[in-house]
Amino acid sequence: MDRAVGRRVWGILIVAAGLLLWGAVHAVGAYRASHHLGRALMIFGAVLGFLVFWFVLLLAFRRRLNRRSSKVPPPSSPHAE
């Protein structure tokens, strides 16, 4: 089970790194097109904001799943019929 969770985490980290690289490429392109650092920072900030929002949602979903699994009574419980 731990190996499956580790693979999932690595997959999410690889996607996040790809999105950061994609944002950096677009930010550099925006800077080279207009030589305005504000545009580049705005684009990269939007990518970072998206990633932060995504990670917050992933953590909230994980906490929700953990809360649900802790409410399920164990199979040996008399209430598990």
Summary of the structure (lengths in Angstrom):
residues: 81
radius of gyration: 20.4
end to end distance: 26.5
largest distance: 70.1
contacts: 174
relative contact order: 0.09
helix: 84%
strand: 0%
